[in-house]
Structure formats: structure tokens, C-alpha cells
């Protein structure tokens, strides 16, 4: 046999055997159990594949090489390596020099406003996660300070014009014109501390309002509070800021915008990733897993900080970061600010004998001012040991202020008759969602499942929204113990990608008189990026106390009338016509007294069952009893006696010319008061006025056949 043919046959046999082994490994045998596949790990490893499947390649609304390159860089920061490689390939196919052009593009957008569209780093993809914490590409930069206000000429022009308010309808007055300017400035001072973007919206109303927002006193007040450290008093802050404003040539507004400061209206997030090798049953390849986790850092004005490390996405965590938040990997501590540096000391509740120290510096990026915290130092040390253990800062990613919405809601009106309530929403974009003037950097949609959706375009300011909701449970028949339960959801997303949610920080205020509110923030397990709020509304403590007082007062009047009726009916108490009117007056007074309770519904509520019904019935029964006894005990002799007393009034005697003239006076005593003989011998004195004279005459009382007393001359 030829040696070459034998070698060829051996190679063919080896190839056939190798093909059979490969096919046997691809198709599991019936008697061999298939190893379980962990779905989350599979999804993470798919991001490392180099070749996409047919269904993964999507038609993007991108045309130029710059569009693909910007999208690829953005996806790479988010850990979407597979899609990033696809876009990188498309970009280099269209332009091999795209990487150099991108560097030039990055340098130009640093000193300009972020653009909205395909050429912006804010490009959004439908397949992105629900929350995309955008990380700026490139290094931070120091913002250039503009010494001259770009609107200085416009301000001078407005100041030289007539700034009287002009009504939209001529015959209607402008009521705000009656408000002093000092009051408006005072309102703006409170507004600038809560929502700077609201001040920008206020300036768009009219020229006068625009000049109010440019007042140095307004921004001086804002600087004194925004740059005030927790250990600093207000007087010290005023002295420090007055000294520091000289660096900005006395321009308070410029100092507020350009001076580094900590933002309390959101959360700083650090997105960290690492690759972990996996295990495979096949010897042909070894998988790698890309693990993504987040470091959350939130500052509070009182000097406290909250740090949380978790693999949960920001849409699920941002709204939960409050001082009462308790979970694993929670660090609580305090911070100090020294110019641009932040020093933090904190502890983990599960590690009480270990302390952690962090040092960060405030930086700016092309996405906004002072929205980045870069690492300086991070170490930990045990309390009972000397020396600190430093952490490798190469593994630490910087913190970036998250793009989120701060929503302040206040209940404006409650109508228990229609079981509805109105909520006023004040929405403020934070982070990369807004520029330095509070305007949106890209279009967003704010949705209420029961109140419709509201769309805001890029460059706009988010106007307040008023939405009416309905109570699900509650009835007025339980007054004053009635309670009403309502529920609503709030959701924010990008306009060109409604699937991608925006984290929301929610705050509710409700201070309506006569009502009490108990809000409860509920999490939705299937939709973590939605905010669900349950509001339980009832009567305030003052209203409840006053209603109980009125019920007690009605019962007190009822008991008094019942006792009077008992004395008349059983104890034979004498009663006249005036006494009979007491009960009737109470019957008319009780409905007015009932209506004095604030917010009481129509007759038939719990308050009526507990008091009003019984009070009316008891007082009506007692009044009828008194009137019946008064009528049944009437007699003619008693009536004549009453009439005689009415004629015996000396003031009704007719005047006569002679002072010696004395009219005949008839006195009818009661049956039990007839005088005895001893009494008849006594004399009495009567003073009878006659015109301008008054004569004193002695009258001896005697008994006549007609039972009348005649004066003796």
C-alpha cells in the first residue's frame, strides 16, 4: 500500500470521528440531563458576542458616520458591548477617520449647549434599559466664566420702558398689580431654593417679572443658603458669601451659577462594571460575564449622607433614598465641604467597628456644571486597629448627577360630594435633563394613567400641571369619622422612547384646612420606574373635636329639657306660657346648631344617628308634655287672678287733676294667701304718683263682701 494513501485514509477517518463527536456534543442524548441555564447570566454574556443575529440588527434612524460613532460610544458606557461593536463597524465603514473627527466634535460641544437629535450624546435607543445613567465621554473641563451678562442690554432696555401691567382683556383689572413688589420678591426667595427652573419660567411671564428674577437681592439670598455648610450659622454664611462674591466681581447670580456646590435635589450615581470568568461544560470556549452594579450617593442639607451599593437599577432605587431607607449595603454618615472638596465619614450598620472615609472633588462636564464627583481618596480602618486600608481608585468610577425629575405635589382642592381631589404638580428636571437655565435638553412625556399625558419639547420649561383624581373608597355618611382612599400613578419617559423611564423624586404637601392627609408611597413590582401614591383623606383633628363638642352641647340641652318636662309632669311644677316656648325654641335651634359643624353632609350621617335624631325626638316629647300639662291645669279663677294683677299696676292709673283723688284698687289674692284678721288690722302704704306730685296715703285693708280691698278715707 502506498504510504501517502494510508495517511490520507487515516486523516479521513479522523475527520469523520471528529465530526461525530462535535455533533454528539451539540445534541444532548436522551439519557444525559441538560445542564440548567441561568437566564440572567446568559443575557449578560450575550453582550460579549461579536456577531449579531438577524433579529438583533435594527434599522436605526441614523445616516452619518458621526451618528453611529456617538451611539456606539454611548452604548459602550452603558455596557451594551454587542450593539456598540455593531455601530463602531458601521461608523468606520462609512468613514475610516471617524475617530479623529469625533475628538474634534467633542471639543466643540464642550463650550456649547447640548444638542438634541442624532448628533447628541443623548441619543436614545428603544432597546436601552429602563434607566440609562449617561456617563460623559471624555474628561471634565473647567467652565469658562462669562464676566458680562449676555442679557445686560436687554435689561437696560426693559428698565427704560413703561413696566405697568397690561391686562389681556381691557375691562378686567390686573390683580397682581395690587401686590407690593416686596411681597413678590419674598415669594421668589422661597422659590429659588426649591426650584431654580421655576424662577426661569417666572421670568417668561412679562418684562416686570423678568426684572424681578434679575434682582441681586434674590441671588444673594440664594447664595447665602445654597453655599451654607451644615455647621455654619446664617450670619456666618452671609459674611462668608459677601467676602467670596468679590471673586465674581460682585455678581451674585454669576456666583450662584459658576461656583461649585453640592446639589441636594437629586442623587449622584457611579456606574461600575467588571468582567467575571464563567464556567462552561464545553472545552471549546470559556464564557465571561459582564457584571454591572451602582453606587448611589445622596447629600442632605443638614450634613448627612446616604450611600448605597446595589445591582438594582436607578429607576428602582432613586425614589427610595431617604434618611429612613434601610437595606443591606447602606452607609450613613456626615460630610464636610471645603471649597471644591468633599470629605465624608460613614459607617455600615452591619459593621459597627469599621469606619469608611471618602474624599471627592466637584467637577464639571460638557453636560452641565458641577455634575461630577471625582475620587481623591477612599479608605477604611477598624476602630480597634491602627492604620487605614486604602482602596484602589482605579476600580472606582466617578459619580455623576443623575438625570431625574423632582416632582412636588400639593393637594389644592377636595370635594367629598363628588369624591374627587385636585393635585397641583410642580416638575423640575435635574441632571442632564436640563441646562443651566432649567430648560429641557430633550423632549419628555409625563403620564398619569387616570389623567392623560403631557408632552414637553426640548428647550421648554416644564409648566405646572393640575390633575383631578377620584377617591376609590369612602362615604360621607360616616361623618365626622369618614375617610377616603385614593390612588394615582405617575410615570415619566423620553418622548422618542416611551419604554425608557426617568427616575422620579416625589414630594407631597397637603395643608388644606378641615382635612387630614396620610400619603403612602407604594412600589410597583412589575413597573419599578412608576411612582404610585396612595392618599387617605379624613377630617382634621380640629374638625373632629368641634363636631364632638357640638354633639355634646346638643345632648346637654336635651337633658336639661328632659329634666324640666319631668318636673312639670311628675313634680307638679307650675308652668306658664313663657315656659312652654323653651322647648319649641330648642326645636328650631338644633338644626342650626347641627349645621355649624364644618363640612357636614345632608341629614343622615353618623353624627345624626349618634345625637341629632335622638335630641330632636326627646326635646319634642318634653315640649309636648309641658304644653299638655299647662293646658290641662288651667282654671277660670286662676285666669281672673292673673288679669287682676295686670290691672293693679300703679303706673297704669289715669292721671287726675286733684292730688287727693285715689282710684278704686281691686286686689285678688291667691287662694292660699287670703289675709287673716290679724293681717287685716295692719295698715300698708301705697305710693301713687299723680302727675308731677307724689302723695303718701295710709290705706287700711278690710274685707268686703266682694273680696276686694277698699281704701279707707
Secondary structure by P-SEA (a helix, b strand, c coil): ccaaaaaaaaaaaaaaaaaaaaaaaaccccccccccccaaaaaaacccccccccccccccccccaaaaaaaaaaaaaacaaaaaaaaaaaaaaaccaaaaaaaaaaaaacccccccccccccccccccccccccccccbbbbbbbcccccaaaaaaaaaaccccccccccccccccccccaaaaaaaaaaaaaccaaaaaaaaaccaaaaaaaacaaaaaaaaacccccccccaaaaaaaaaaacccccccaaaaacccbbbbccbbbbbbbbbbbbbccccccbbbbbbbbbbbbbbbcccbbbbbbbcccccccccccccccccccccccbbbbbcccbbbbbbbbcccccbbbbbbbbbbbcccccccbbbbcccccccccccbbbbcccccbbbbcccbbbbbbbbbccccccccbbbbbbbbbbccccccccccccbbbbbbbccbbbbbbcccccccbbbbbbbbccccccccccbbbbbbbbbbbbbcccccbbbbbbbbbbbbcccbbbbbbbbbbcccccbbbbbbbbcccaaaaaaaaaaaaaaaaaaaaaaaaaaaaccccccccccccaaaaaaaaaaaaaaaccccccccccccccccaaaaaaaaaaaaaaaaaaaaaaccaaaaaaaaaaaaccccccccccccccccbbbbbcccccccccccccbbbbbbbbcccbbbbbbbbbbbccccbbbbcc
